[in-house]
């Protein structure tokens, strides 16, 4: 799954983490100011924020683009020298492009949040008759948002197109790797399904789950400072009272609560899902044998095997009932939580309409990032199932001793060797 696409996967991913840490540390320890040498200085602390799409070609942003590009090319050059791989351009340069575009999309969301404040403050002032404005002024403000939305939409479309191609290259690498070892794999029961269907499902799940995970991390990095800055307008939290960084504390506490609640409610689901794969594999195996042998796949045998399938699915449906009760209750409460957090400050008249919108949006972005497991639990369960099947399949090549669950799956007919 990984050695086909990434060079020396274990060492590669360790180097990704270390090199990313070096680049991030370098940026915050002076790299952001290094752009001044090339005429791209950081924004002055007293400078008003840039509202609108022009922020993306401001000097600080242009310097970040250059810094990111240099860091990626150094990393790519090292691995091209150290461990050449036919998929190196896609696994490194393609991955870097996806990371950059996801970062850019998150920055579009940050820019939209910055637009919320002055726009809704203007609306509040006009409605309260403390300020006047022309239609052209309001149309201009709406046009500023439209520019941001248009950029974000088009970048998202292009990114989805590129990610689909990138994922298919990964699937191609897996396919080529398995085909190259086909003589050793072809005798395994279900080999064709592993090579064709499971590689397809693995790539599709990684496409949705991987991008969502990266987006959550990038959103957390981008919006946490915004939330810290907005915390100065929140006087206290309900029940808790006055605390330092109340918005950040509330976001973390609420997200941890949701993650723990969902984990406790759904901790049985991966095992039940994998058990379903075992009974489905046993049923499918008997049907396959029945295609070639008249004495196999008899009605009584199939009825018994399908009864196992039915029993396991009904058990899974039952456990999903209380899991979904917890999940949807939490997600509905999440829609109102930021408003509850702001109640003391609203009563104390410390917030404007613009600030309320900024805080609600930033708070929802941060909490949704922390809630990655909550929102992706079902997909993660499916990915673990596919991973176990491919891992058991690849164990034939490595001679690896499988854990008991994987061995049980093989014996059930998932990837069983012919005698």
Secondary structure as the mmCIF struct_conf table of DSSP 4:
data_model
#
loop_
_struct_conf.conf_type_id
_struct_conf.id
_struct_conf.beg_label_comp_id
_struct_conf.beg_label_asym_id
_struct_conf.beg_label_seq_id
_struct_conf.end_label_comp_id
_struct_conf.end_label_asym_id
_struct_conf.end_label_seq_id
TURN_TY1_P TURN_TY1_P1 UNK A 3 UNK A 5
BEND BEND1 UNK A 6 UNK A 6
TURN_TY1_P TURN_TY1_P2 UNK A 7 UNK A 8
HELX_RH_AL_P HELX_RH_AL_P1 UNK A 9 UNK A 26
HELX_RH_PI_P HELX_RH_PI_P1 UNK A 27 UNK A 31
TURN_TY1_P TURN_TY1_P3 UNK A 32 UNK A 33
HELX_RH_3T_P HELX_RH_3T_P1 UNK A 34 UNK A 38
TURN_TY1_P TURN_TY1_P4 UNK A 39 UNK A 39
HELX_LH_PP_P HELX_LH_PP_P1 UNK A 41 UNK A 44
TURN_TY1_P TURN_TY1_P5 UNK A 45 UNK A 46
BEND BEND2 UNK A 47 UNK A 47
HELX_LH_PP_P HELX_LH_PP_P2 UNK A 48 UNK A 50
BEND BEND3 UNK A 52 UNK A 52
HELX_RH_3T_P HELX_RH_3T_P2 UNK A 53 UNK A 57
BEND BEND4 UNK A 58 UNK A 58
HELX_RH_AL_P HELX_RH_AL_P2 UNK A 59 UNK A 82
BEND BEND5 UNK A 83 UNK A 83
TURN_TY1_P TURN_TY1_P6 UNK A 86 UNK A 87
HELX_RH_AL_P HELX_RH_AL_P3 UNK A 88 UNK A 88
HELX_RH_PI_P HELX_RH_PI_P2 UNK A 89 UNK A 94
HELX_RH_AL_P HELX_RH_AL_P4 UNK A 95 UNK A 127
TURN_TY1_P TURN_TY1_P7 UNK A 128 UNK A 129
BEND BEND6 UNK A 130 UNK A 131
HELX_RH_AL_P HELX_RH_AL_P5 UNK A 135 UNK A 180
TURN_TY1_P TURN_TY1_P8 UNK A 181 UNK A 181
HELX_RH_AL_P HELX_RH_AL_P6 UNK A 182 UNK A 185
TURN_TY1_P TURN_TY1_P9 UNK A 186 UNK A 187
STRN STRN1 UNK A 188 UNK A 188
TURN_TY1_P TURN_TY1_P10 UNK A 189 UNK A 190
HELX_RH_AL_P HELX_RH_AL_P7 UNK A 191 UNK A 193
HELX_RH_PI_P HELX_RH_PI_P3 UNK A 194 UNK A 198
HELX_RH_AL_P HELX_RH_AL_P8 UNK A 199 UNK A 230
HELX_RH_3T_P HELX_RH_3T_P3 UNK A 231 UNK A 233
STRN STRN2 UNK A 237 UNK A 237
TURN_TY1_P TURN_TY1_P11 UNK A 238 UNK A 240
STRN STRN3 UNK A 241 UNK A 241
BEND BEND7 UNK A 242 UNK A 242
TURN_TY1_P TURN_TY1_P12 UNK A 244 UNK A 245
HELX_RH_AL_P HELX_RH_AL_P9 UNK A 246 UNK A 266
TURN_TY1_P TURN_TY1_P13 UNK A 267 UNK A 268
HELX_RH_AL_P HELX_RH_AL_P10 UNK A 269 UNK A 292
TURN_TY1_P TURN_TY1_P14 UNK A 294 UNK A 295
BEND BEND8 UNK A 296 UNK A 297
HELX_RH_AL_P HELX_RH_AL_P11 UNK A 299 UNK A 347
TURN_TY1_P TURN_TY1_P15 UNK A 348 UNK A 349
HELX_RH_AL_P HELX_RH_AL_P12 UNK A 353 UNK A 370
TURN_TY1_P TURN_TY1_P16 UNK A 371 UNK A 371
HELX_RH_AL_P HELX_RH_AL_P13 UNK A 372 UNK A 398
TURN_TY1_P TURN_TY1_P17 UNK A 399 UNK A 399
HELX_LH_PP_P HELX_LH_PP_P3 UNK A 400 UNK A 403
HELX_RH_AL_P HELX_RH_AL_P14 UNK A 404 UNK A 412
TURN_TY1_P TURN_TY1_P18 UNK A 413 UNK A 413
BEND BEND9 UNK A 414 UNK A 415
HELX_LH_PP_P HELX_LH_PP_P4 UNK A 416 UNK A 416
STRN STRN4 UNK A 417 UNK A 417
HELX_LH_PP_P HELX_LH_PP_P5 UNK A 418 UNK A 418
#
